[in-house]
Amino acid sequence: MLGWLYPEIWIIGAGLELAYLFLLTTNKRFCNLVDGTALAQARSASQKQIGEIIGNLSPRDQGRYEALAERRQDILHNQTNNPPDIAAINPVFQLRDRLQKHKMFTP
């Protein structure tokens, strides 16, 4: 009723609404929520599609896929829990370690 008597209230309300929406678009938590929801929906759709594809495989191929998926999980688990030793991988570090061992190199 107030809006009919005082049309300025509509303008003030619209301005407040625009300010609120602007604050939401610049709020990091709100942006993360929106991005996370979209990501979850995309992941759900892709998981459903993968399930349909696996369902069309023969039982033997499904078993092979499951074994491969388990191997992938093991590899990812090992990478996160046991980071590689750079000195053991890089030959330059190996050479440095051998030289230090024989006291031919000091950092």
C-alpha positions in Angstrom: 0.0 0.0 0.0 2.9 2.3 0.8 4.3 1.9 -2.7 1.1 3.3 -4.2 1.1 6.3 -2.0 4.9 7.0 -2.2 6.4 5.8 -5.5 9.9 6.8 -4.3 9.8 3.7 -2.1 10.0 1.5 -5.3 13.1 3.4 -6.4 14.7 3.1 -2.9 13.8 -0.6 -2.8 15.3 -1.2 -6.3 18.5 0.6 -5.3 18.8 -1.5 -2.1 18.2 -4.7 -4.1 20.9 -3.7 -6.7 23.4 -2.9 -3.9 22.6 -6.3 -2.3 23.1 -8.2 -5.5 26.4 -6.3 -6.2 27.6 -7.3 -2.7 26.7 -10.9 -3.4 28.7 -11.0 -6.7 31.8 -9.7 -4.9 31.5 -12.0 -1.9 34.1 -14.7 -2.1 32.1 -17.2 -0.1 29.0 -16.7 -2.3 31.1 -17.1 -5.5 32.6 -20.3 -4.1 29.1 -21.6 -3.4 27.9 -20.9 -6.9 31.0 -22.4 -8.5 30.8 -25.5 -6.2 27.2 -26.1 -7.1 28.0 -26.0 -10.8 30.9 -28.3 -10.4 28.9 -30.8 -8.4 26.2 -30.9 -11.1 28.8 -31.4 -13.8 30.5 -34.1 -11.8 27.2 -35.9 -11.2 26.4 -35.8 -14.9 29.8 -37.2 -15.9 29.6 -39.9 -13.3 26.2 -40.9 -14.6 27.6 -41.0 -18.2 30.6 -43.1 -17.1 28.2 -45.5 -15.3 26.1 -45.9 -18.4 29.3 -46.6 -20.5 30.6 -49.2 -18.0 27.2 -50.8 -18.0 27.4 -51.4 -21.7 30.8 -53.3 -21.3 31.0 -57.0 -21.2 31.5 -58.5 -17.7 35.2 -59.2 -18.5 35.8 -55.6 -19.6 34.0 -54.3 -16.5 36.3 -56.3 -14.4 39.3 -54.9 -16.3 38.0 -51.4 -15.8 37.5 -51.9 -12.1 41.1 -53.3 -11.8 42.4 -50.2 -13.6 40.4 -47.9 -11.4 41.7 -49.6 -8.3 45.3 -49.3 -9.6 44.7 -45.6 -10.4 43.5 -45.0 -6.8 46.5 -46.8 -5.4 48.9 -44.6 -7.5 47.1 -41.4 -6.4 47.2 -42.6 -2.8 50.9 -43.3 -3.0 51.6 -40.0 -4.6 49.8 -38.0 -1.9 51.1 -40.0 1.1 54.7 -40.6 -0.2 56.0 -37.7 -2.1 59.0 -38.5 -4.3 62.5 -37.9 -3.1 63.9 -35.4 -5.6 67.5 -36.3 -4.8 66.7 -39.9 -5.8 65.1 -38.9 -9.1 67.4 -36.1 -10.4 70.9 -37.3 -11.5 72.4 -33.9 -10.7 71.4 -34.4 -7.0 72.7 -38.0 -7.1 76.1 -36.7 -8.3 76.1 -34.0 -5.7 75.4 -36.5 -2.9 78.2 -38.8 -4.1 80.6 -35.9 -4.2 79.6 -34.8 -0.7 80.0 -38.3 0.5 83.6 -38.3 -0.7 84.1 -34.7 0.5 84.8 -33.5 -3.0 82.0 -30.9 -2.9 80.9 -28.5 -0.2 77.8 -26.4 -0.6 
